[in-house]
């Protein structure tokens, strides 16, 4: 009977787990891992073998006798289905892919996870110089396809503290706090006095002192929300919220619009240490690292033994979309970037993520730097990197073998 056999001396309570074996066989057995304690998987990231037309790893019985794209999707489909079954309703999956299979992968993920559970197709700029070997454009991007297990229950938070900069908040209050002005008026014309009647009301403001209130006061003017063309609008806040918020959260200002000078009300949107900003769908190498920085990361731990790893910055951004105690699964673990990134993220934010990295004992190429460095199988590179990274952070690794 096939099972996951623990290494002798596996430490108790390890939060970095490595499993050696074909992921199609391993995935159904993962719930038996003692480290999981019955928990579902919150976040899946995979970087499956890219189909360049020159053959690919995992060319197993799922793909024999089929065309190029059909064989690739036939290989991946049962693995995605097995991963889906492990995921919590609140979970999400991120899949790295290039142009060769992105269209077919999008359709496959629509089938496995449901078209309604699509979240985003992110463009990732991992090669700033561009690949120079092709006959046409110098491609310098790949993709991340993001799907929810169930969009209605998905816990993914598409914001980041690292995206927030002081430049976004150009104003400085007299007490030193930085802020930006946002119109208190709702700028969406679908929100108007007919659709949001309770938000169509007058405020009172003094453009000299900046004071704003829901009732008249000396020196105040009555201010109704209007669009730039003068048509009636509504506020974003109710009268109750205006009264409850600190007085300096709103300010009355004079401005010049298309119809001349007018007085309006603005929100002071403050910068604070925990401020977050929505992630965009284009991730640059300055933000998440590049293939070159990824190679350097692997080299620093186990040598220059992996050709195209993903940078830990990319995975740390993915990890940031879920709570710091998430269960994270990578079943095409490659060089071990996901497990390494989880260790780095825990060290930075005090998290307790459980990362599970699965890789098959695929042989390294005979003349490759990996073979020259003594790695007979790719899975040995994965495990070596995870153990080296864990040692840096004083963490433990539990390992299992399919047998």
C-alpha positions as CSV (number, residue, x, y, z in Angstrom):
1,X,0.0,0.0,0.0
2,X,1.4,3.4,-1.0
3,X,1.9,5.8,1.9
4,X,3.9,8.7,3.0
5,X,6.8,7.5,5.1
6,X,8.3,9.9,7.6
7,X,12.1,10.3,7.9
8,X,13.5,8.9,11.1
9,X,13.9,11.7,13.6
10,X,11.3,14.1,12.0
11,X,11.0,16.9,14.5
12,X,7.6,17.5,16.2
13,X,5.8,20.7,15.3
14,X,7.8,21.5,12.2
15,X,6.1,24.1,10.0
16,X,8.3,23.4,6.9
17,X,7.3,20.1,5.4
18,X,8.9,18.4,2.4
19,X,7.4,15.4,0.5
20,X,9.2,13.5,-2.1
21,X,7.1,11.7,-4.7
22,X,4.9,12.2,-7.8
23,X,2.3,14.8,-6.8
24,X,-0.5,12.8,-8.4
25,X,0.1,10.1,-5.9
26,X,1.1,12.3,-3.0
27,X,-1.9,14.8,-3.0
28,X,-4.6,12.3,-1.8
29,X,-2.3,11.3,1.0
30,X,-1.5,14.8,2.4
31,X,-4.5,14.9,4.9
32,X,-2.7,12.1,6.8
33,X,0.3,14.3,7.5
34,X,0.5,14.9,11.3
35,X,1.6,18.5,10.8
36,X,-1.8,19.3,9.1
37,X,-3.8,18.1,12.1
38,X,-6.9,17.8,9.8
39,X,-6.7,21.4,8.5
40,X,-7.5,22.1,4.9
41,X,-5.2,24.0,2.6
42,X,-5.7,27.8,2.5
43,X,-3.3,28.7,-0.3
44,X,-1.9,26.8,-3.3
45,X,0.9,28.1,-5.4
46,X,2.3,26.0,-8.3
47,X,4.8,26.6,-11.1
48,X,4.1,23.6,-13.3
49,X,6.5,22.5,-16.1
50,X,6.1,24.9,-19.0
51,X,5.1,23.3,-22.3
52,X,7.6,24.7,-24.8
53,X,6.9,22.0,-27.4
54,X,10.1,20.1,-26.5
55,X,8.5,17.7,-24.0
56,X,8.0,18.3,-20.4
57,X,8.3,16.6,-17.0
58,X,5.4,14.5,-15.8
59,X,4.8,13.1,-19.4
60,X,2.9,10.3,-17.7
61,X,0.0,8.0,-18.7
62,X,-2.3,11.0,-18.4
63,X,-0.8,12.5,-21.5
64,X,0.5,9.7,-23.7
65,X,-0.8,9.6,-27.3
66,X,-2.2,13.1,-27.2
67,X,-1.4,16.4,-28.9
68,X,0.9,18.9,-27.4
69,X,-1.6,21.0,-25.6
70,X,-4.0,18.2,-24.9
71,X,-1.2,16.1,-23.3
72,X,-0.2,19.0,-21.1
73,X,-3.7,19.8,-19.8
74,X,-4.4,16.0,-19.4
75,X,-1.3,15.9,-17.2
76,X,-2.3,18.9,-15.1
77,X,-6.1,18.3,-14.8
78,X,-6.1,15.4,-12.2
79,X,-3.5,17.2,-10.1
80,X,-5.5,20.4,-10.0
81,X,-8.6,18.4,-9.1
82,X,-6.8,16.7,-6.3
83,X,-5.5,20.0,-5.0
84,X,-9.0,21.5,-5.2
85,X,-10.3,18.7,-3.0
86,X,-7.7,19.6,-0.3
87,X,-8.6,23.3,-0.2
88,X,-10.7,25.2,2.3
89,X,-13.8,27.0,0.9
90,X,-12.0,30.2,1.7
91,X,-8.8,29.1,-0.2
92,X,-7.3,30.3,-3.5
93,X,-4.8,29.0,-6.0
94,X,-2.1,30.9,-7.9
95,X,-0.5,29.3,-11.0
96,X,2.5,30.6,-12.8
97,X,2.5,30.1,-16.6
98,X,3.9,31.6,-19.8
99,X,2.4,32.3,-23.2
100,X,2.6,28.7,-24.5
101,X,-0.2,27.4,-22.3
102,X,-1.8,30.4,-20.6
103,X,-4.9,30.2,-22.8
104,X,-5.4,26.5,-22.3
105,X,-4.6,26.8,-18.6
106,X,-7.3,29.5,-18.2
107,X,-9.9,27.2,-19.8
108,X,-8.7,24.3,-17.7
109,X,-9.0,26.3,-14.4
110,X,-12.4,27.5,-15.5
111,X,-13.4,23.8,-15.7
112,X,-11.8,22.6,-12.5
113,X,-12.6,25.6,-10.3
114,X,-15.5,27.2,-12.1
115,X,-15.4,30.3,-14.3
116,X,-17.1,32.3,-11.7
117,X,-14.2,31.7,-9.3
118,X,-11.7,33.5,-11.5
119,X,-10.0,36.3,-9.6
120,X,-7.2,37.7,-11.7
121,X,-4.7,37.2,-14.5
122,X,-1.5,38.9,-13.2
123,X,1.3,39.9,-15.4
124,X,4.7,39.3,-13.8
125,X,7.8,41.0,-15.1
126,X,10.5,38.5,-14.1
127,X,13.0,39.3,-16.9
128,X,13.6,43.0,-17.2
129,X,16.0,42.6,-20.2
130,X,13.7,40.4,-22.2
131,X,14.5,37.0,-23.8
132,X,16.7,37.8,-26.7
133,X,16.7,34.4,-28.4
134,X,13.3,34.5,-30.1
135,X,12.7,35.8,-33.6
136,X,10.2,38.6,-32.6
137,X,9.6,40.4,-29.4
138,X,11.9,40.1,-26.3
139,X,9.4,38.6,-23.9
140,X,10.0,39.8,-20.3
141,X,6.8,38.6,-18.6
142,X,4.9,35.6,-17.4
143,X,1.5,35.3,-15.8
144,X,-0.1,34.3,-12.5
145,X,-3.7,32.9,-12.9
146,X,-5.6,33.3,-9.6
147,X,-8.8,31.3,-8.8
148,X,-10.8,31.0,-5.6
149,X,-12.1,27.7,-4.3
150,X,-15.3,29.5,-3.8
151,X,-15.5,33.2,-4.6
152,X,-18.3,33.8,-2.1
153,X,-16.2,32.4,0.8
154,X,-12.7,33.4,-0.4
155,X,-10.5,35.0,2.2
156,X,-7.9,36.4,-0.2
157,X,-6.9,40.0,0.7
158,X,-5.6,41.7,-2.5
159,X,-3.9,44.5,-0.6
160,X,-0.4,45.1,0.7
161,X,1.4,47.4,3.1
162,X,4.4,47.4,0.8
163,X,2.5,49.1,-2.0
164,X,1.9,52.2,0.2
165,X,4.3,55.1,-0.1
166,X,4.5,58.6,1.4
167,X,4.2,60.0,-2.1
168,X,0.6,58.8,-2.2
169,X,-0.1,61.1,0.8
170,X,1.4,64.5,-0.3
171,X,-0.3,66.7,2.3
172,X,1.2,67.2,5.8
173,X,-1.0,68.2,8.8
174,X,0.3,70.7,11.3
175,X,0.8,67.8,13.8
176,X,3.1,66.0,11.2
177,X,0.6,63.4,10.0
178,X,0.6,62.8,6.2
179,X,-2.7,62.6,4.3
180,X,-4.3,63.1,1.0
181,X,-7.6,64.8,0.1
182,X,-10.4,62.7,-1.2
183,X,-13.8,64.2,-2.3
184,X,-16.5,63.4,0.3
185,X,-18.8,63.4,-2.7
186,X,-19.5,60.0,-4.3
187,X,-17.9,60.3,-7.7
188,X,-19.9,57.4,-9.2
189,X,-22.9,58.9,-11.1
190,X,-24.8,55.7,-10.4
191,X,-24.9,56.9,-6.9
192,X,-27.2,59.9,-7.0
193,X,-30.2,61.4,-5.0
194,X,-32.6,59.0,-6.8
195,X,-30.6,55.8,-5.9
196,X,-29.2,56.9,-2.5
197,X,-31.7,59.3,-1.0
198,X,-30.4,59.2,2.5
199,X,-27.0,60.4,1.4
200,X,-28.3,63.5,-0.3
201,X,-28.3,66.1,2.4
202,X,-26.5,69.4,3.1
203,X,-23.4,69.9,5.1
204,X,-22.1,73.1,6.6
205,X,-18.5,74.3,6.1
206,X,-16.2,77.2,6.5
207,X,-13.5,77.3,3.8
208,X,-11.4,79.7,6.0
209,X,-11.1,77.5,9.1
210,X,-11.8,74.3,7.2
211,X,-14.5,73.2,9.8
212,X,-17.3,70.9,8.6
213,X,-20.5,70.0,10.5
214,X,-23.9,68.6,9.9
215,X,-25.6,71.6,11.5
216,X,-25.1,75.4,10.9
217,X,-22.4,77.3,12.8
218,X,-21.0,80.9,12.6
219,X,-19.2,81.6,9.3
220,X,-20.4,78.3,7.7
221,X,-22.0,77.9,4.2
222,X,-24.5,75.3,3.3
223,X,-22.9,72.8,0.9
224,X,-24.8,70.2,-1.2
225,X,-23.0,67.5,-3.1
226,X,-22.8,68.1,-6.8
227,X,-20.9,66.6,-9.7
228,X,-18.4,68.7,-11.8
229,X,-21.2,69.6,-14.2
230,X,-23.4,70.9,-11.4
231,X,-25.8,68.0,-11.4
232,X,-27.0,66.7,-8.0
233,X,-24.7,64.0,-6.3
234,X,-24.6,62.3,-2.9
235,X,-22.0,62.1,-0.1
236,X,-20.1,58.9,0.7
237,X,-20.8,59.3,4.4
238,X,-24.0,59.4,6.4
239,X,-24.8,62.2,8.8
240,X,-24.2,59.8,11.6
241,X,-20.7,58.9,10.3
242,X,-19.8,62.6,9.8
243,X,-20.7,63.3,13.5
244,X,-18.9,60.2,14.8
245,X,-15.6,60.7,13.0
246,X,-12.9,63.0,14.4
247,X,-13.4,66.6,13.4
248,X,-10.2,66.9,11.4
249,X,-11.1,63.9,9.2
250,X,-13.1,66.4,7.0
251,X,-12.1,69.8,5.7
252,X,-13.9,72.5,3.8
253,X,-12.0,73.9,0.8
254,X,-12.5,76.4,-2.0
255,X,-11.7,75.1,-5.4
256,X,-12.1,76.1,-9.0
257,X,-14.1,73.7,-11.3
258,X,-15.6,73.8,-14.7
259,X,-18.3,76.1,-13.6
260,X,-16.1,78.4,-11.7
261,X,-15.2,78.7,-8.0
262,X,-17.1,76.7,-5.5
263,X,-16.8,75.4,-1.9
264,X,-16.7,71.6,-1.3
265,X,-16.0,69.1,1.4
266,X,-13.0,66.7,1.4
267,X,-11.9,63.8,3.5
268,X,-8.5,63.8,5.0
269,X,-7.3,60.3,4.2
270,X,-4.5,59.6,6.7
271,X,-1.3,57.6,6.2
272,X,-0.8,55.2,9.1
273,X,1.7,52.3,9.7
274,X,-0.8,49.5,8.9
275,X,-2.2,51.3,5.8
276,X,-2.7,48.9,2.9
277,X,-3.2,49.4,-0.8
278,X,-4.8,47.2,-3.4
279,X,-2.4,45.2,-5.5
280,X,-2.3,45.9,-9.2
281,X,-2.3,43.2,-11.9
282,X,1.1,44.1,-13.2
283,X,4.0,43.1,-10.9
284,X,7.4,44.4,-11.8
285,X,10.8,42.9,-11.1
286,X,11.6,45.9,-8.8
287,X,8.6,44.8,-6.6
288,X,8.9,41.0,-6.6
289,X,12.4,40.2,-7.9
290,X,13.6,38.6,-11.2
291,X,14.9,35.3,-12.4
292,X,18.4,36.7,-11.9
293,X,17.7,37.5,-8.2
294,X,16.1,34.1,-7.8
295,X,19.1,32.3,-9.2
296,X,21.3,34.2,-6.7
297,X,19.0,33.2,-3.8
298,X,19.3,29.5,-4.7
299,X,23.1,29.9,-5.2
300,X,23.6,31.4,-1.8
301,X,22.1,28.3,-0.1
302,X,22.9,25.3,-2.3
303,X,24.9,26.5,-5.3
304,X,24.0,27.5,-8.9
305,X,22.0,24.4,-9.5
306,X,18.6,25.5,-10.8
307,X,18.0,27.3,-14.1
308,X,14.8,29.2,-13.7
309,X,13.6,29.4,-10.1
310,X,11.0,31.9,-9.0
311,X,12.2,34.8,-6.7
312,X,11.1,34.7,-3.0
313,X,9.7,38.2,-3.5
314,X,7.1,36.9,-5.8
315,X,6.0,34.2,-3.4
316,X,6.1,36.6,-0.4
317,X,3.6,38.8,-2.2
318,X,1.4,35.8,-2.9
319,X,1.7,34.7,0.8
320,X,0.7,38.2,1.9
321,X,-2.7,37.8,0.5
322,X,-3.6,35.3,3.2
323,X,-3.3,35.3,7.0
324,X,0.0,34.7,8.6
325,X,-1.1,31.3,9.9
326,X,-2.2,29.9,6.5
327,X,-1.5,26.4,5.3
328,X,0.4,26.8,2.0
329,X,0.9,24.0,-0.6
330,X,3.2,23.9,-3.5
331,X,3.1,20.5,-5.3
332,X,5.5,21.5,-8.1
333,X,8.0,22.7,-5.6
334,X,11.0,22.9,-8.0
335,X,13.9,24.7,-6.2
336,X,11.8,25.2,-3.0
337,X,11.0,28.9,-3.4
338,X,7.6,28.6,-1.7
339,X,8.9,27.0,1.5
340,X,11.8,29.4,1.6
341,X,9.5,32.4,1.1
342,X,7.2,31.2,3.9
343,X,10.2,31.1,6.3
344,X,11.2,34.6,5.3
345,X,7.6,35.9,5.7
346,X,7.3,34.3,9.2
347,X,10.6,35.9,10.2
348,X,9.3,39.3,9.0
349,X,5.8,39.3,10.5
350,X,6.0,36.7,13.2
351,X,3.7,34.4,11.3
352,X,3.2,30.7,11.8
353,X,2.6,29.5,8.3
354,X,2.7,25.8,7.5
355,X,4.3,25.2,4.1
356,X,4.1,21.9,2.3
357,X,6.5,21.4,-0.6
358,X,6.0,18.4,-2.9
359,X,8.5,17.4,-5.6
360,X,9.1,14.3,-7.6
361,X,12.4,12.4,-7.7
362,X,13.1,13.4,-11.3
363,X,16.7,12.9,-12.4
364,X,18.8,15.9,-13.0
365,X,20.5,16.1,-16.5
366,X,23.8,14.2,-16.6
367,X,25.9,17.2,-17.7
368,X,24.0,19.8,-15.6
369,X,25.6,21.9,-12.9
370,X,23.2,20.2,-10.5
371,X,24.6,16.8,-11.3
372,X,28.1,18.2,-11.0
373,X,27.2,19.5,-7.6
374,X,26.2,16.0,-6.5
375,X,22.4,16.3,-6.9
376,X,21.1,13.2,-8.7
377,X,17.4,14.2,-8.4
378,X,15.7,17.6,-8.6
379,X,13.9,16.7,-5.3
380,X,17.3,16.7,-3.6
381,X,17.7,20.3,-4.5
382,X,14.3,21.2,-3.1
383,X,15.0,19.5,0.2
384,X,18.6,20.9,0.4
385,X,17.3,24.4,-0.1
386,X,14.5,24.0,2.5
387,X,16.9,22.6,5.1
388,X,19.5,25.4,4.4
389,X,16.8,28.1,4.6
390,X,15.3,26.6,7.8
391,X,18.7,26.5,9.4
392,X,19.2,30.2,8.8
393,X,16.0,30.9,10.6
394,X,16.4,28.3,13.4
395,X,13.4,26.4,12.0
396,X,12.8,22.6,11.6
397,X,12.0,20.6,8.5
398,X,9.9,17.4,8.5
399,X,10.4,15.1,5.4
400,X,8.3,12.3,4.0
401,X,8.9,9.9,1.1
402,X,6.3,8.2,-1.0
403,X,6.6,4.5,-0.7
